Amino acid sequence: MFISSGSLKPSLLAVATSALILTGCGGDSSSNDDDGETGKVSMSVTDAPVNSALGVYVQFSGVVLIKDDETQEELTFDEPKQINLLDYQAGNSVELFTDFEVEAGEYSQIRLMVDTEGNSDTYISFADGSFELEIPSGEQTGLKLVSGFTVTADESVSFMLDFDLRKAITVTGTGEYKLRPTIRLIDLADYGSITGTLSSELCNSEDTKAVYVYEGEVTEPDDLGTDDEPVATASVDAELSYTASYLTPGDYTVAVTCQAELDDPEVDDEEFGQGEGFSFVSAVVTIETDGTVTVDANPE
């Protein structure tokens, strides 16, 4: 474990989301067949913040795309790309690669190759120290995302990789920080957003506030680490505003918690869940492609 100063934080406060865009430029290896039909893939990344962290740095060395028939397309970057996920929040993003030419067809899995061997390649930093981020089985398989997508011949597709750090980062009993592959894949041709403002009467000023977004209509929102956990989370800024970006079109419910630091993503907390840890639950709202829906949170 790399420690620059200070002592290990006992827990993480409200972690939100970061997104990475995948596009395919620059790299020195690929397994596609030049004689077959090909298309182009691009990807980017985005995130929402960890309230107690100054930075969440992830160093990417390449990407592997796996087809339904288990053949692979591999892109190795000419130089590793270290990205501070906290720099890309509230709809902001950074390109990971662009126009990566791959064999057309159906793909079932993405593996992001991440460097974790060094002391300062993939880590989380706080005001009083920095600590390595470990990835379970990361050396063998990288950050693995099982999510299907299609590459059509002679066409280009672009995707966003949405890292929900509130779900992804955990602390073990021995004080090690883990980065789990809780990543959403969003087609950049088809998404919308929810934005809004919290009433100052909803939470105390010192509370750790967060917005949870659920698919469909939800009357009793559940906590992280459950089968009914939110599909996305968003942090609340100093002006009590929030933005939940890169949501696929459909119906959603917005809930607000003033106790985000208590929600352990690896524990089904019955007291926190089933609506008990939430101070606001919206009516169902509908997102359309390229649309933004405003949901302000006020006391009932």
C-alpha positions in Angstrom: 0.0 0.0 0.0 1.3 3.4 -1.0 0.9 6.0 1.7 2.2 9.5 1.1 1.3 11.0 4.5 -1.3 10.9 7.3 -3.4 7.9 8.3 -5.9 5.8 6.5 -9.5 7.1 6.3 -11.9 4.7 8.2 -14.6 5.1 5.5 -15.3 6.8 2.3 -17.8 9.7 2.2 -20.3 9.9 -0.6 -18.7 8.7 -3.8 -20.4 9.6 -7.0 -19.9 8.9 -10.6 -17.2 9.3 -13.3 -17.6 8.7 -16.9 -15.1 7.7 -19.5 -15.6 8.0 -23.3 -14.3 5.3 -25.5 -13.1 6.2 -28.9 -10.3 4.6 -30.7 -7.2 6.6 -31.7 -3.5 5.8 -31.1 -2.4 2.3 -30.2 0.0 -0.3 -31.4 -1.9 -3.6 -31.3 -5.2 -5.0 -32.6 -6.5 -8.4 -33.5 -9.0 -7.5 -36.2 -9.0 -9.1 -39.6 -8.3 -6.5 -42.3 -10.1 -8.7 -44.9 -13.4 -8.7 -43.0 -16.0 -6.0 -42.5 -15.0 -3.5 -39.8 -16.5 -0.5 -37.9 -15.0 2.0 -35.5 -15.5 2.3 -31.7 -14.9 5.3 -29.5 -15.1 5.5 -25.7 -15.0 8.2 -23.0 -15.1 8.4 -19.2 -17.1 10.4 -16.7 -17.5 10.5 -12.9 -19.2 12.1 -9.9 -17.0 13.0 -6.9 -16.0 11.3 -3.7 -16.7 14.0 -1.1 -13.7 13.2 1.1 -11.2 12.5 -1.7 -9.1 15.0 -3.6 -8.4 12.7 -6.5 -9.1 9.2 -7.8 -6.4 8.4 -10.3 -6.6 5.5 -12.7 -3.9 4.7 -15.2 -5.1 2.9 -18.3 -2.8 1.0 -20.6 -5.2 -0.3 -23.1 -8.6 -2.0 -23.8 -9.8 -5.4 -24.9 -13.2 -5.8 -26.6 -14.6 -9.4 -26.6 -17.1 -10.6 -29.1 -19.9 -13.1 -28.5 -17.8 -15.8 -30.0 -15.0 -14.9 -27.6 -12.6 -13.5 -30.2 -10.9 -10.4 -29.0 -9.9 -7.0 -30.3 -7.1 -5.5 -28.3 -5.8 -1.9 -28.3 -2.6 -1.1 -26.4 -2.0 2.6 -25.9 1.4 4.0 -27.0 1.7 5.6 -23.6 -0.4 4.9 -20.4 -3.1 7.4 -19.8 -3.6 8.4 -16.2 -6.9 10.1 -15.5 -8.2 11.7 -12.4 -11.8 10.7 -12.5 -12.9 13.5 -10.2 -11.9 16.0 -13.0 -14.9 14.7 -15.1 -18.2 15.1 -13.3 -21.7 16.4 -13.9 -21.7 15.6 -17.6 -18.1 16.4 -18.3 -16.0 13.6 -19.8 -12.6 12.8 -21.4 -11.8 10.6 -24.4 -10.1 7.3 -23.7 -9.6 6.4 -27.3 -11.2 7.2 -30.7 -11.9 5.5 -34.0 -10.5 2.1 -32.9 -11.1 -0.1 -36.0 -12.5 -3.5 -35.0 -14.3 -6.4 -36.7 -18.0 -5.7 -37.1 -20.4 -7.8 -35.0 -21.8 -8.4 -31.5 -19.7 -7.7 -28.5 -20.4 -8.9 -25.0 -17.6 -7.6 -22.8 -15.1 -4.7 -22.3 -11.9 -5.1 -20.3 -10.1 -1.9 -19.3 -6.4 -2.7 -18.7 -5.3 -0.7 -15.6 -1.8 -0.3 -14.2 -1.6 -1.1 -10.5 2.0 -2.3 -9.9 3.5 1.1 -9.2 3.1 3.4 -6.2 1.6 6.3 -8.1 -0.3 4.8 -11.1 -3.7 4.0 -9.7 -4.5 5.5 -6.4 -6.9 7.6 -4.3 -5.7 10.8 -2.5 -7.0 12.7 0.6 -5.8 15.8 2.3 -3.7 13.7 4.7 -2.5 10.8 2.5 -2.6 8.8 -0.7 -3.4 5.1 -1.0 -3.2 2.5 -3.7 -6.4 1.4 -5.4 -6.4 -2.4 -5.8 -8.5 -4.1 -8.5 -9.7 -7.6 -7.7 -8.2 -9.9 -10.4 -7.1 -6.7 -12.2 -3.7 -7.9 -13.2 -5.3 -10.8 -15.2 -8.5 -9.3 -16.6 -8.4 -5.6 -15.9 -11.6 -3.7 -15.0 -14.2 -6.0 -16.6 -17.6 -4.7 -17.9 -20.1 -7.3 -19.1 -22.4 -5.3 -21.4 -23.4 -6.0 -24.9 -23.1 -3.7 -27.9 -23.0 -3.9 -31.7 -20.5 -2.6 -34.2 -22.0 -2.2 -37.6 -19.8 -2.5 -40.7 -18.5 0.9 -42.1 -20.1 2.8 -39.3 -18.8 4.4 -36.1 -20.2 4.1 -32.5 -19.3 6.1 -29.4 -19.9 5.1 -25.8 -19.5 6.6 -22.4 -18.1 4.6 -19.5 -19.8 5.9 -16.4 -17.8 5.0 -13.3 -20.1 5.2 -10.2 -17.4 5.7 -7.6 -20.0 5.7 -4.8 -20.5 2.0 -5.6 -17.0 1.2 -6.9 -14.7 2.3 -4.1 -14.7 0.3 -0.9 -12.4 -0.1 2.1 -11.6 -3.5 3.6 -11.3 -4.3 7.3 -7.5 -4.1 6.9 -7.6 -0.6 5.4 -7.1 -1.4 1.8 -9.0 0.5 -0.9 -10.6 -1.5 -3.7 -11.9 -0.3 -7.1 -14.7 -2.5 -8.3 -15.9 -2.6 -11.9 -19.3 -0.9 -11.3 -19.4 0.8 -14.7 -22.3 1.6 -16.9 -22.0 1.6 -20.7 -24.0 4.4 -22.4 -24.5 4.8 -26.2 -23.8 8.4 -26.9 -26.4 8.4 -29.6 -29.2 7.9 -27.1 -29.1 9.4 -23.6 -30.6 12.2 -21.5 -30.0 13.9 -18.1 -31.7 14.9 -14.8 -30.7 18.1 -13.1 -32.1 20.0 -10.1 -31.6 21.9 -6.9 -32.1 20.8 -3.3 -34.0 23.0 -0.8 -31.8 24.3 2.0 -34.4 22.9 4.4 -34.0 19.4 3.2 -30.7 18.6 4.9 -28.4 20.3 7.4 -25.5 22.2 6.0 -22.9 19.7 7.4 -24.7 16.6 6.0 -23.2 14.5 3.3 -25.9 14.9 0.6 -26.4 12.7 -2.5 -29.0 12.1 -5.2 -29.9 8.5 -6.1 -31.6 7.8 -9.5 -33.7 4.7 -9.9 -35.2 3.1 -13.0 -39.0 3.2 -13.1 -41.4 4.2 -10.4 -40.1 3.7 -6.8 -41.9 4.7 -3.7 -39.5 3.2 -1.1 -35.9 3.7 -2.5 -33.3 1.2 -1.4 -29.7 1.6 -0.5 -26.5 0.6 -2.4 -25.6 -3.0 -2.5 -29.1 -4.4 -3.0 -31.0 -5.8 -6.0 -33.0 -2.6 -6.1 -30.1 -0.2 -5.8 -30.0 3.1 -7.9 -28.9 2.9 -11.4 -26.9 6.1 -10.9 -25.9 8.5 -8.2 -25.0 12.2 -8.2 -23.2 14.5 -5.7 -24.6 17.8 -4.6 -22.4 20.9 -4.9 -22.1 23.9 -2.7 -25.0 25.6 -4.4 -27.2 22.5 -3.6 -27.3 21.7 -7.3 -26.9 18.3 -8.9 -26.7 16.7 -12.4 -27.2 13.0 -13.2 -26.0 12.6 -16.8 -25.8 9.8 -19.4 -29.1 8.1 -18.5 -30.8 6.0 -21.2 -34.3 7.1 -22.2 -37.0 5.9 -19.9 -38.8 6.4 -16.6 -36.9 7.3 -13.4 -37.4 8.2 -9.8 -35.1 10.7 -7.9 -34.4 10.3 -4.2 -32.2 12.4 -1.9 -30.3 11.2 1.1 -28.6 13.4 3.7 -26.6 10.5 5.1 -24.6 9.3 2.0 -21.6 8.5 4.1 -23.5 5.8 6.0 -24.4 3.8 2.8 -22.0 1.0 2.5 -22.1 -0.3 -1.1 -21.2 -3.8 0.1 -23.9 -4.1 2.8 -27.7 -4.3 2.5 -28.6 -1.9 5.3 -32.2 -2.5 6.2 -32.4 0.6 8.3 -30.9 2.8 5.6 -32.9 1.2 2.8 -36.6 0.9 2.1 -37.0 4.7 2.3 -35.7 5.2 5.8 -32.4 6.9 4.8 -34.1 9.4 2.4 -35.6 12.8 2.9 -37.1 13.2 -0.6 -38.6 10.9 -3.2 -39.8 12.4 -6.5 -42.7 11.3 -8.7 -41.7 9.3 -11.7 -40.2 11.4 -14.5 -39.5 10.5 -18.2 -36.2 11.1 -20.0 -36.1 11.3 -23.8 -33.1 11.2 -26.1 -31.0 14.5 -25.8 -33.5 15.7 -23.2 -32.9 17.2 -19.7 -35.5 16.9 -17.0 -35.5 19.2 -14.0 -36.3 17.6 -10.6 -36.0 20.0 -7.7 -36.1 18.5 -4.2 -38.3 20.3 -1.6 -39.7 19.2 1.8 -43.2 17.7 1.5 
